[in-house]
Amino acid sequence: PVRDPPRRHRGHDARAGGGRGRGARHGDVRGAPRGLRPPAHRRGVGLSEVASNVAGVHVERQLRRPVLPAMHGCYSLGTVVGAGLGVAGAAVGFPVPWHLALVLLLVLALFAYAIPGLRPGIGASRADDAGAARERRLYLDPRLLLIGGVVFGMTLAEGAATDWLPLLMVDGHDMPAGLGSLVYTGFAATMAAGRFAGGPVVTRFGRAKVLGAGALLTAVGIALVSFVDNPATAGCAVLLWGLGTSLGFPLALSAAGASGPDTAARVALTSRIGYVALLAGPRASASSATTRACERRCSRSWP
């Protein structure tokens, strides 16, 4: 059945408080400088996070203990804080350009503090024909391709929640817009908690068992949210979804770094696969929706 206009508006409002669109409805982004617009932002995030993952795997191998889960936990913690700031900004009508400008200043300050502490040359390689040939051979490495498949699936699940969870709670489970945003915040908080607590768990049980358990929790959470028409059940299932996906990406990156020589190239390739799934996957899957209801929802949710 076709949703009535007030319901569609509620879904749009929910999108403002969660996911990569959080805060995007409390002002007009068309007046923002080009460098602050989403495509440039996503390119910058992708490039910086590939480099961060390469450095993280290097530190992890030097310390011989899991580091990437906690590092990705900081990313999830930032998502929780960002979601809260987006909701607060939407409530008071704070303009989006100013919101993004303040975030940019904060990020620049953190970069200025952190970058001098990085050891120079991490991940560097010679740009010669032999190096290019080795990088091409990585695409034929069955172990790395398998790890890339794990990364693609887990980050696609994370990206789908980031982009669509508030809308799903409002349009699919009849939650108020504010509660839909709160459910997404719970998802992000669960991911952060899982990542910060993941190091000792991985040390005790190993990467393979933790990845398998995470995939199972993710599948159960997504199935309950999708097929059980009960808001309370859906809200609890979202926590399983977040906990299940929390360690997928960082553990797969660690596995990629340990899968053979050329650690930096392997981690960089796996990171690229992950960010394609995280940033482009949910939108591509939405664009391929076959029902009129899904097509209508997707067209409403992307400017």
Residue pairs with C-beta under 8 A, 6 or more apart in sequence:
1 293
2 293
2 296
3 11
3 171
3 293
3 296
7 170
7 171
8 300
10 170
10 171
10 176
10 177
11 166
11 167
11 170
11 171
11 177
11 297
11 300
11 301
12 25
12 300
12 301
13 25
13 90
13 177
14 166
14 167
14 169
14 170
14 175
14 177
14 180
14 181
15 21
15 24
15 25
15 166
15 167
15 301
16 22
16 23
16 24
16 25
16 26
16 86
16 87
16 90
16 181
17 23
17 83
17 86
17 87
17 90
17 166
17 177
17 178
17 180
17 181
17 182
17 184
17 185
18 83
18 86
18 162
18 165
18 166
18 180
18 181
18 183
18 184
18 185
19 83
19 161
19 162
19 163
19 164
19 165
19 166
19 184
20 38
20 162
20 163
21 163
21 301
22 82
22 83
22 86
22 87
22 181
23 82
23 85
23 86
23 87
23 89
23 90
23 96
23 99
24 86
24 96
25 90
26 86
26 89
26 90
26 91
26 92
26 93
26 94
26 95
26 96
26 99
27 93
27 94
27 95
27 96
27 97
27 98
27 99
28 95
28 96
29 37
29 96
29 97
31 97
32 96
32 97
32 100
33 97
34 40
36 97
36 100
36 101
36 104
42 279
45 275
46 272
46 275
46 279
49 75
49 271
49 275
50 268
50 271
50 272
50 275
51 123
52 71
53 68
53 253
53 267
53 268
53 271
54 122
54 123
54 264
54 267
54 268
54 271
55 118
55 122
55 123
56 67
56 68
56 71
56 253
57 68
57 253
57 254
57 256
57 257
57 263
57 264
57 267
58 119
58 122
58 123
58 263
58 264
59 67
60 66
60 67
60 68
60 254
60 257
61 257
61 258
61 263
65 199
65 203
66 198
66 199
66 202
66 203
66 250
66 254
67 199
68 250
68 251
68 253
68 254
69 195
69 196
69 198
69 199
69 202
69 246
69 247
69 250
69 251
70 195
70 196
70 198
70 199
71 250
72 195
72 246
72 249
72 250
73 191
73 192
73 193
73 194
73 195
73 196
73 198
73 246
76 188
76 189
76 191
76 192
76 195
76 246
77 192
79 162
79 188
79 191
79 192
80 185
80 188
80 189
80 192
82 103
83 181
83 184
83 185
83 188
84 185
85 99
86 99
87 178
87 181
87 185
88 94
89 96
89 99
122 264
123 264
123 267
123 268
124 264
125 131
125 262
125 264
125 265
134 262
134 265
135 262
135 265
135 269
138 144
138 262
138 265
138 266
138 269
139 145
139 269
141 259
141 260
143 259
143 260
144 256
144 259
144 260
144 266
144 269
144 270
147 252
147 255
147 256
147 259
147 270
148 256
148 269
148 270
148 273
150 211
150 215
150 248
150 252
151 248
151 249
151 252
151 253
151 256
151 270
151 273
151 274
151 277
152 273
152 274
152 276
152 277
152 281
153 215
153 248
153 277
154 214
154 215
154 218
154 245
154 248
154 249
154 252
155 245
155 248
155 249
155 273
155 274
155 275
155 277
155 278
155 281
156 277
156 278
156 281
156 282
156 285
157 218
157 222
157 241
157 244
157 245
157 248
158 191
158 245
158 248
158 249
158 278
159 277
159 278
159 279
159 281
159 282
160 281
160 282
160 285
161 184
161 187
161 238
161 241
161 242
161 245
162 184
162 278
162 282
163 282
163 283
163 286
163 301
164 282
164 286
164 301
165 180
165 183
165 184
165 187
165 238
166 177
166 180
166 181
166 183
166 184
167 180
167 297
167 301
168 180
168 225
169 175
169 179
169 180
169 183
169 184
169 231
169 234
169 235
170 176
170 177
170 180
171 297
172 234
173 229
173 230
173 231
173 234
174 231
175 183
175 231
183 234
183 235
183 238
184 238
186 235
186 238
186 239
186 242
187 238
187 239
187 241
187 242
188 242
189 242
190 238
190 239
190 242
190 243
190 246
191 242
191 243
191 245
191 246
192 246
193 243
193 246
194 242
194 243
194 246
194 247
195 246
195 247
195 250
198 210
198 246
198 247
198 250
198 251
201 210
201 247
202 210
202 247
202 251
207 251
207 254
207 255
210 247
210 251
211 247
211 248
211 251
211 252
213 244
214 243
214 244
214 245
214 246
214 247
214 248
214 251
215 244
215 248
216 244
217 240
217 241
217 243
217 244
218 240
218 241
218 244
218 245
218 248
219 244
220 237
220 240
220 244
221 237
221 238
221 239
221 240
221 241
221 242
221 243
221 244
222 237
222 241
223 237
224 233
224 234
224 236
224 237
224 240
225 234
225 237
225 238
225 241
228 234
228 237
249 274
252 270
252 274
253 267
253 270
253 271
253 274
256 266
256 267
256 269
256 270
257 263
257 266
257 267
259 266
260 266
283 302
286 294
286 297
286 298
286 301
286 302
287 298
289 295
289 297
289 298
